[in-house]
Amino acid sequence: MMRAVLARAAFGCAAGAVATYIMDIATGMLYTEDIKRRESEIQSESATAVLARRLLDSLELHPTDADVNKLAPLLHWSLGIKSGGVAGVLAGRSSLASGLAVAGAMFAFDNVGLPALKAAPPTSRYPWQTTLRSFIGHATYAFTFALAYEGLRALADS
């Protein structure tokens, strides 16, 4: 049993990496210069950069902007990969259901958790396109996760 759970977690982490990659492409296609400018007027750093700076500060590492810019994408990717691991463990009979559940939780964290942590202003301050881009990105994550997870399971079973 433990071996099966670990296999599902491993497949989930791999599928989470694929899903994060595809999600970033999808959201990048929706990120116009106008929206980027409007978002930068609201907050100059991304939420992951804010969290990266706080983490490095808490460790008394006196981070430079370059340090923060290196760590921020790692936080984003680690969340996507670990969330895939959770979705893999939960997959059972439906990787789509677990992918949607985890991606929904990630979307909620972006909209509620990040403002609660003061890593981002409330969603209501951003243009509506920001929330739509996040929704589409996380939906893309869910569907990509399901496809990648099922593909990996089929490969392992063959």
C-alpha positions as CSV (number, residue, x, y, z in Angstrom):
1,M,0.0,0.0,0.0
2,M,2.7,2.5,0.9
3,R,4.5,1.8,-2.3
4,A,1.3,2.6,-4.3
5,V,0.9,5.9,-2.4
6,L,4.5,6.8,-3.1
7,A,4.1,6.0,-6.7
8,R,1.0,8.2,-7.0
9,A,2.9,11.0,-5.2
10,A,5.9,10.6,-7.6
11,F,3.6,10.5,-10.7
12,G,1.8,13.5,-9.3
13,C,4.9,15.5,-8.7
14,A,6.1,14.8,-12.3
15,A,2.6,15.7,-13.6
16,G,2.6,18.8,-11.4
17,A,5.9,20.0,-13.1
18,V,4.4,19.5,-16.5
19,A,1.2,21.3,-15.5
20,T,3.1,24.2,-14.0
21,Y,5.1,24.6,-17.2
22,I,1.9,24.6,-19.4
23,M,0.1,26.8,-17.0
24,D,2.9,29.4,-17.2
25,I,2.7,29.3,-21.0
26,A,-1.1,29.8,-20.9
27,T,-1.0,32.7,-18.4
28,G,1.9,34.3,-20.3
29,M,-0.2,34.4,-23.4
30,L,-2.8,36.3,-21.5
31,Y,-0.4,38.8,-19.8
32,T,-0.5,41.9,-22.0
33,E,1.8,44.9,-21.5
34,D,-1.2,47.0,-20.4
35,I,-2.1,44.5,-17.7
36,K,1.5,44.2,-16.6
37,R,1.8,48.0,-16.3
38,R,-1.5,48.2,-14.3
39,E,-0.5,45.4,-12.0
40,S,2.9,47.0,-11.4
41,E,1.2,50.2,-10.4
42,I,-0.6,48.2,-7.7
43,Q,2.3,46.2,-6.5
44,S,5.9,46.4,-7.8
45,E,6.9,42.9,-6.9
46,S,5.1,39.7,-7.6
47,A,3.6,37.9,-4.6
48,T,6.3,35.1,-4.9
49,A,9.0,37.8,-4.8
50,V,7.5,39.3,-1.7
51,L,7.4,35.8,-0.1
52,A,11.0,35.1,-1.3
53,R,12.2,38.3,0.2
54,R,10.5,37.6,3.5
55,L,11.9,34.1,3.7
56,L,15.5,35.3,3.0
57,D,15.1,38.1,5.5
58,S,13.8,35.7,8.1
59,L,17.0,33.7,7.6
60,E,19.0,36.9,8.1
61,L,20.6,36.4,4.6
62,H,20.3,40.1,3.6
63,P,19.0,39.3,0.1
64,T,19.7,41.4,-2.9
65,D,17.1,41.8,-5.6
66,A,19.1,39.2,-7.6
67,D,18.7,36.7,-4.8
68,V,14.9,37.4,-4.6
69,N,14.6,37.0,-8.4
70,K,16.3,33.6,-8.2
71,L,14.2,32.3,-5.3
72,A,10.8,33.6,-6.4
73,P,10.4,31.2,-9.4
74,L,11.7,28.3,-7.3
75,L,8.8,29.0,-4.8
76,H,6.3,29.1,-7.7
77,W,7.7,25.8,-9.2
78,S,7.9,24.0,-5.8
79,L,4.3,24.9,-5.1
80,G,3.2,23.6,-8.5
81,I,5.2,20.4,-8.1
82,K,4.2,19.7,-4.5
83,S,0.6,20.4,-5.4
84,G,0.9,17.8,-8.1
85,G,2.1,15.3,-5.5
86,V,-0.9,16.0,-3.4
87,A,-3.2,15.6,-6.4
88,G,-1.5,12.4,-7.3
89,V,-2.1,10.9,-3.8
90,L,-5.7,12.0,-4.0
91,A,-6.2,10.8,-7.6
92,G,-7.7,7.4,-6.9
93,R,-10.1,6.8,-9.8
94,S,-10.1,10.4,-11.1
95,S,-7.0,12.4,-11.7
96,L,-9.2,15.2,-13.2
97,A,-11.2,15.5,-10.0
98,S,-8.1,15.6,-7.8
99,G,-6.4,18.0,-10.3
100,L,-9.5,20.3,-10.2
101,A,-9.6,20.2,-6.4
102,V,-5.9,21.0,-6.0
103,A,-6.0,23.7,-8.7
104,G,-9.1,25.2,-7.1
105,A,-7.3,25.4,-3.8
106,M,-4.3,27.0,-5.5
107,F,-6.6,29.6,-7.1
108,A,-8.3,30.3,-3.7
109,F,-4.8,30.7,-2.1
110,D,-3.9,33.2,-4.8
111,N,-7.1,35.2,-4.2
112,V,-7.4,34.8,-0.4
113,G,-4.2,33.4,1.1
114,L,-1.7,35.8,-0.5
115,P,-3.7,38.9,0.6
116,A,-4.1,37.4,4.0
117,L,-0.3,36.9,4.2
118,K,0.1,40.5,2.9
119,A,2.1,39.2,0.0
120,A,-0.4,40.8,-2.4
121,P,-3.2,43.4,-2.2
122,P,-6.8,42.2,-2.2
123,T,-7.9,40.8,-5.6
124,S,-10.5,43.6,-5.8
125,R,-7.6,46.1,-6.4
126,Y,-6.4,44.4,-9.6
127,P,-8.0,44.6,-13.0
128,W,-10.6,41.9,-13.7
129,Q,-8.3,40.3,-16.3
130,T,-5.8,39.4,-13.5
131,T,-8.4,37.1,-11.8
132,L,-9.5,35.7,-15.1
133,R,-5.9,34.9,-16.1
134,S,-5.4,33.2,-12.7
135,F,-8.6,31.2,-13.2
136,I,-7.6,30.1,-16.7
137,G,-4.1,29.3,-15.5
138,H,-5.3,27.1,-12.7
139,A,-7.9,25.4,-14.9
140,T,-5.1,24.7,-17.4
141,Y,-3.0,23.3,-14.5
142,A,-5.9,20.9,-13.6
143,F,-6.5,19.6,-17.1
144,T,-2.8,19.3,-17.9
145,F,-2.2,17.5,-14.6
146,A,-4.8,15.0,-15.4
147,L,-3.5,14.3,-18.9
148,A,0.1,14.0,-17.7
149,Y,-0.8,11.9,-14.6
150,E,-2.8,9.4,-16.7
151,G,0.0,9.3,-19.3
152,L,2.6,8.5,-16.7
153,R,0.4,5.8,-15.1
154,A,-0.2,4.2,-18.5
155,L,3.5,4.3,-19.3
156,A,4.2,2.6,-15.9
157,D,1.6,0.0,-16.5
158,S,2.9,-1.0,-20.0
